[in-house]
Amino acid sequence: MKGLNAELQVTAVNVFDAVRNLGSFRSADDKPVERKKVGKILEAGRHAPSPGNVQSLEFIVIEEEESRAKLAEASGDPRLEEAPVAVIVLADTARMRRRIGDEFHDACNAEAASAVQGMRMVAKEEGLSSCWVTGFDQMAVKTGFGIPENVEPMGIIGLCYPRSEVEPDHRFGMNEVVFYEKYDNQVGSVFDGLEWEGLHENTEIASKKTKRFYWKLKERLSDLI
């Protein structure tokens, strides 16, 4: 049991580090990406949470240079041509609509975003870098890759061994974006620490420190008196 707990703790740390340090590549190495790794990344996408368990997502793996060039042109992002592998993340919007109703597009976006995050984390675990591209010419992608009318491209992921990576963006501190019980109710600066485990734990720690300080001060005053 002790060994299992240690293993779970290591896994948790690795996941935390992967989330915090997940970034994009600036330029790609021309080293091929192994299909075994691509398969593992696709498995992560396939297991993404799905609203209503519709499982609307489908994927097109792009390896040919000419096809990657079409993606780069449709998106305006040259990294998709440079990366050895790209994955078009698709959603069967018609199937989602039958199950979810008028909110089908939001549901598809949520499923796709969840899939992309999982896929990019697995890519990082496999020693790869990735980029997530949206805002592309949907019609150009649909036409260029034979995507049927009821299926919509939701995003494109570029995968590579990086030559250089983008520096992580500045993130707002925990105390700037996290509130307790109601909006704008900020709780001290404890949220800015990396080892924050919850309000009650930090309150307990602060209380113990205050008590220790109080007793030490009382002892010193007694000595002076």
C-alpha positions as CSV (number, residue, x, y, z in Angstrom):
1,M,0.0,0.0,0.0
2,K,2.9,2.3,0.9
3,G,4.4,1.7,-2.5
4,L,1.1,2.3,-4.3
5,N,0.7,5.7,-2.4
6,A,4.2,6.7,-3.4
7,E,3.5,5.8,-7.1
8,L,0.3,7.8,-7.1
9,Q,2.0,10.7,-5.5
10,V,4.7,10.7,-8.2
11,T,2.1,10.4,-10.9
12,A,0.2,13.4,-9.4
13,V,3.3,15.5,-9.4
14,N,4.1,14.6,-13.0
15,V,0.6,15.5,-14.1
16,F,0.8,18.8,-12.2
17,D,4.1,19.7,-13.8
18,A,2.8,18.7,-17.2
19,V,-0.2,21.0,-16.9
20,R,1.9,23.9,-15.6
21,N,4.6,23.6,-18.2
22,L,2.5,22.8,-21.2
23,G,3.5,25.0,-24.1
24,S,3.8,25.3,-27.9
25,F,6.7,25.0,-30.2
26,R,8.1,27.9,-32.2
27,S,9.9,25.7,-34.8
28,A,9.9,22.0,-35.4
29,D,12.7,19.5,-36.0
30,D,12.3,17.4,-39.1
31,K,12.7,14.2,-37.2
32,P,9.7,11.9,-37.9
33,V,7.1,11.3,-35.1
34,E,6.7,7.6,-34.5
35,R,3.2,6.3,-35.3
36,K,3.1,4.4,-32.0
37,K,3.3,7.7,-30.2
38,V,0.7,9.2,-32.5
39,G,-1.6,6.3,-31.7
40,K,-1.2,6.9,-28.0
41,I,-2.0,10.5,-28.4
42,L,-5.2,9.6,-30.4
43,E,-6.2,7.2,-27.6
44,A,-6.1,10.1,-25.2
45,G,-8.4,12.1,-27.5
46,R,-10.8,9.2,-27.9
47,H,-11.2,9.0,-24.1
48,A,-12.1,12.6,-23.6
49,P,-15.2,13.4,-21.6
50,S,-18.3,13.7,-23.9
51,P,-21.5,15.6,-23.1
52,G,-24.3,13.0,-23.0
53,N,-21.7,10.3,-23.9
54,V,-22.4,11.2,-27.5
55,Q,-18.7,10.7,-28.4
56,S,-18.9,13.1,-31.3
57,L,-15.2,13.3,-32.0
58,E,-13.3,12.0,-35.0
59,F,-9.7,12.6,-36.1
60,I,-7.8,12.9,-39.4
61,V,-4.0,12.3,-39.1
62,I,-2.1,14.3,-41.7
63,E,1.5,13.3,-42.5
64,E,2.0,14.2,-46.2
65,E,3.9,17.4,-46.8
66,E,1.4,18.7,-49.4
67,S,-1.5,18.1,-47.1
68,R,0.3,19.9,-44.2
69,A,0.9,22.8,-46.5
70,K,-2.9,23.0,-47.2
71,L,-3.5,23.2,-43.4
72,A,-0.9,25.9,-43.0
73,E,-2.5,27.9,-45.8
74,A,-6.0,27.5,-44.3
75,S,-4.9,28.4,-40.8
76,G,-2.3,31.0,-41.6
77,D,0.1,29.1,-39.2
78,P,3.2,27.9,-41.0
79,R,4.0,25.5,-38.0
80,L,1.4,23.1,-39.3
81,E,3.5,22.6,-42.5
82,E,6.7,22.4,-40.6
83,A,5.5,19.8,-38.0
84,P,5.8,16.2,-39.3
85,V,2.3,15.3,-38.1
86,A,-0.9,17.3,-37.7
87,V,-4.3,16.0,-36.4
88,I,-7.6,17.6,-37.4
89,V,-10.0,17.2,-34.5
90,L,-13.6,16.8,-35.9
91,A,-17.0,16.7,-34.3
92,D,-20.1,15.1,-35.7
93,T,-22.4,18.1,-34.9
94,A,-25.5,16.4,-36.3
95,R,-25.1,13.5,-33.9
96,M,-24.5,15.8,-31.0
97,R,-27.5,17.9,-31.9
98,R,-29.8,14.9,-31.9
99,R,-28.8,14.2,-28.3
100,I,-28.1,17.6,-26.8
101,G,-30.4,20.0,-28.8
102,D,-29.7,23.6,-29.6
103,E,-26.6,23.8,-27.4
104,F,-24.9,21.2,-29.6
105,H,-22.1,23.5,-30.8
106,D,-21.0,24.4,-27.3
107,A,-21.1,20.8,-26.4
108,C,-18.9,19.9,-29.4
109,N,-16.5,22.7,-28.5
110,A,-16.3,21.5,-24.9
111,E,-15.6,17.9,-26.0
112,A,-13.0,18.9,-28.5
113,A,-11.2,21.2,-26.0
114,S,-11.0,18.5,-23.5
115,A,-9.6,16.0,-26.1
116,V,-7.0,18.5,-27.3
117,Q,-5.7,19.1,-23.7
118,G,-5.4,15.4,-23.0
119,M,-3.7,14.8,-26.4
120,R,-1.2,17.6,-25.8
121,M,-0.4,16.3,-22.3
122,V,0.3,12.8,-23.6
123,A,2.4,14.3,-26.5
124,K,4.5,16.1,-23.9
125,E,4.8,12.8,-21.9
126,E,6.1,11.2,-25.1
127,G,8.8,13.9,-25.5
128,L,7.0,15.8,-28.2
129,S,5.8,19.4,-28.5
130,S,2.5,20.5,-29.9
131,C,0.4,23.5,-30.9
132,W,-3.3,23.9,-30.9
133,V,-4.7,25.9,-33.8
134,T,-8.2,27.4,-34.2
135,G,-9.7,30.2,-36.1
136,F,-8.8,28.6,-39.5
137,D,-10.8,28.7,-42.8
138,Q,-13.4,26.0,-42.0
139,M,-14.6,25.6,-45.6
140,A,-11.0,25.3,-46.9
141,V,-10.3,22.5,-44.4
142,K,-13.7,20.7,-45.1
143,T,-13.2,20.9,-48.9
144,G,-9.5,20.0,-48.8
145,F,-9.9,16.9,-46.7
146,G,-13.3,15.6,-47.9
147,I,-15.1,16.3,-44.6
148,P,-18.9,15.7,-44.9
149,E,-21.5,18.4,-44.2
150,N,-22.5,17.0,-40.8
151,V,-18.9,17.0,-39.5
152,E,-17.1,20.1,-38.4
153,P,-13.4,20.7,-37.9
154,M,-13.0,22.0,-34.3
155,G,-9.2,22.4,-34.1
156,I,-5.9,21.3,-35.5
157,I,-3.0,20.0,-33.5
158,G,0.6,20.1,-34.8
159,L,3.0,17.5,-33.3
160,C,6.8,17.4,-33.5
161,Y,10.1,17.1,-31.8
162,P,10.8,20.8,-31.2
163,R,13.7,22.7,-32.4
164,S,12.6,25.7,-30.2
165,E,9.7,26.2,-28.0
166,V,7.6,29.2,-27.0
167,E,8.3,30.7,-23.6
168,P,5.4,30.1,-21.2
169,D,3.0,33.1,-20.9
170,H,2.7,35.0,-17.6
171,R,-0.3,33.7,-15.6
172,F,-2.3,35.6,-13.1
173,G,-1.6,34.7,-9.5
174,M,-4.1,32.4,-7.6
175,N,-5.2,35.3,-5.4
176,E,-6.2,37.2,-8.5
177,V,-8.5,34.6,-10.0
178,V,-9.7,32.4,-7.1
179,F,-12.4,33.5,-4.7
180,Y,-14.1,31.7,-1.8
181,E,-17.8,31.3,-1.3
182,K,-18.7,34.4,-3.5
183,Y,-17.2,36.4,-6.3
184,D,-14.4,38.9,-5.3
185,N,-13.9,37.3,-1.9
186,Q,-10.2,36.9,-2.0
187,V,-8.5,35.0,0.8
188,G,-5.0,36.3,1.6
189,S,-1.9,35.5,-0.3
190,V,-1.9,31.8,0.5
191,F,-3.3,31.1,-3.0
192,D,-0.1,32.4,-4.6
193,G,2.0,29.6,-3.2
194,L,2.6,26.4,-5.2
195,E,1.9,24.2,-2.2
196,W,-1.6,25.5,-1.5
197,E,-3.9,22.6,-0.6
198,G,-7.1,24.3,0.4
199,L,-8.5,27.0,2.6
200,H,-9.0,24.9,5.7
201,E,-5.4,23.5,5.6
202,N,-3.9,26.9,5.3
203,T,-6.1,28.4,8.0
204,E,-5.0,25.6,10.3
205,I,-1.3,26.2,9.5
206,A,-1.7,29.9,10.0
207,S,-3.5,29.3,13.3
208,K,-0.7,27.1,14.6
209,K,2.0,29.7,13.6
210,T,0.0,32.4,15.4
211,K,-0.2,30.3,18.6
212,R,3.5,29.5,18.6
213,F,4.3,33.2,18.1
214,Y,2.0,34.1,21.0
215,W,3.5,31.6,23.4
216,K,7.1,32.6,22.5
217,L,6.2,36.3,23.1
218,K,4.5,35.4,26.4
219,E,7.6,33.5,27.5
220,R,9.9,36.5,26.7
221,L,7.6,38.9,28.5
222,S,7.7,36.6,31.5
223,D,11.4,36.6,31.5
224,L,11.6,40.4,31.3
225,I,9.1,40.8,34.2
